Amino acid sequence: MNAIRLYIPRLAVLLWAVVFSFATTLSANAQSLLRDTEIEETLRAYTDPILRAANLNTASVDLYLVNDKSLNAFVTRGQNIFIHTGLILEADTPNQLKGVIAHESGHIAGGHLARRDRSNRSAYGAMLIAAGIGLAAILAGEAHAGATILAGSQQFATIDILAHSRVNEASADQAAARYLEITGQSGHGLVEFFEKFRYQEVLSNARRYPYFRGHPLSSDRIDKLREVTDESPYRYVTDTPEELEAMVMTKAKLIGFLDAPQTVFSKYPESDVSKAARYARSVAYYRAADLRNAVKSIDSLIADEPENPYFYELKGQILYESGKGELAIAPLTEAVRLKPDAPLIEIALGQALIERDTPEAMALAIQHIKSALRKENTNGFAWYQLSQAYDRIHEPALARYAIAEQAFAMGDYNRARSFATRAQDGLIPHRAQWRRASDIIVISDTQLLKNRRRRR
C-alpha cells in the first residue's frame, strides 16, 4: 500500500506511508488503524460522490481503515466512517462496497447518531470519550498510547449498545439507494451484499458478524431495498474496469501485509504472474526477509508501469525497512515526483533523508516533511520526524517546537505546554512558530483546566 502504513506499537517509529500503519492488538479485541495513500484514495473515490449526493461536505467526513478481519463498518459522532479490512476482503465487487458506504452515509445524513446519543448518553458517553482520546493518539502517530486507551474503552466499534434500530436501518437502506441513483450507479451491490449474508438473520447475536450485530438484517429489509433498486434506471450499471482493478490491487496489498507470508504464497502462487499476484508476493517476500525476491517482484511491476507511484513507494519501504535506507531514497523520490500531493509518501522520503544525515539531505527532509504537514498538520509522526531533522542541524528551539506540536496533536497537553514554553525561549518573538507556541500553551492550559474540573 502506499507503503501500507501500519500503526504498530513496537514499530511506532516506522509509521510512514509505504508501510501499513497498523497497531498490533493489545488485547483479544483491540483494534488498530491503517494508513495507506493508495487504499485511502480508492476508498475516497468510492465515497466522495456518495457524500455529495447526500448533501454532506466531503472535507467534513473522515474515513478510517480498521485493521480487523471481521466484517464491519460503522459511523461515529463527528461524521467519521470506519471500514474494517474484513469488509473490503469480503466484498465481491466495488459496487457492493459502495453500497455499504452509501448505507453508512445514510446514517450520518439522517442524524441517526445524534438521536442515538441522546437516548444512550449515560450508558456509553464516558466510553466514547476514552475511545476518542485513544483515536486522537493513534492518528497523531502515538500508536502504543492510543491502542492502550482504546483497549480500555471496551472497543467502541463492537459495543452492542451502539446498534442501530431497525427503523434507522431501513431508512439508511433507502437513502443509500437514492445516493447511488443520484451518482448514476446501481444499488444492486448493496442488495447482493445483504443477500450474501442473509443467513446472519437466523444466527444468535453472539454468532453474527459485528456488522450485523450493529446493523440488524431482515428479509423484509432486503425485499424492500430490492424493490427500490429494481426501479432505478441504473440497475444494470456495472463497475468500470478501473474500479475493478483498483479493488483487486487493494485486496492484494491488504492480503500481502496482513496474512502470513506462506498464506500469501498459497493464495498467489508463482505460477500466477498477474499484477495483483506480484504485488502481494513482493510484500510477502519483504515480510519473510527475502529482500532479493521482494525487490525482483516489485521491479517487475515498475517495469510494466513506470508511472505508478505506489510501486516506487513500496520499493522504498522494502529497502528502508531492510536496512538499506540510502537505496530507499531514489524510489521514494520518484514516488513523490509522481504523487506530489501525498503527505504519507513525503514523510517516508523525509525519514529516509534524515538517515542520510548530510546538510543537503536535512534541507530536503525538512522541505518534504513541512510540505506534508501543510496537508496533515496534526500528523504527530511527521512532527516527530521534523524535530529529528531540526536536531540534526542544531536548531534546538525548532526541535522543541516540533515536539510540542506532536504532543499537542496526540492530546498530551502537559507535554505540549512544557515543550512549547521551552521552545519560546529560543524562538524569535512574534514570529510564526513563536505565536503558534503561544497558542499551544494557552489551549493546553484551557484543556488541562477542563480535565481537572471533569475529574472533580
Secondary structure, DSSP 8 states (H G I E B T S, - for coil): --S-EE--GGGGGG--TTSBB----SSTT---EEE-HHHHHHHHHHHHHHHHHTT--GGG-EEEEE---S--EEEETTTEEEEEHHHHHH-SSHHHHHHHHHHHHHHHHTTHHHHHHHHHHHHHHHHHHHHHHHHHHHHTT-HHHHHHHHHHTT-TTT-GGG---HHHHHHHHHHHHHHHHHTT--SHHHHHHHHHTGGGGGS-GGGS-HHHHHS---HHHHHHHHHHHHT-TTTT----HHHHHHHHHHHHHHHHHHS-HHHHHHHS-TT--SHHHHHHHHHHHHHTT-HHHHHHHHHHHHHH-TT-HHHHHHHHHHHHHTT-HHHHHHHHHHHHHH-TT-HHHHHHHHHHHHHH--HHHHHHHHHHHHHHHHH-TT-HHHHHHHHHHHHHTT-HHHHHHHHHHHHHHTT-HHHHHHHHHHHHTTS-TTSHHHHHHHHHHHHHHHHHHHHHHHH-
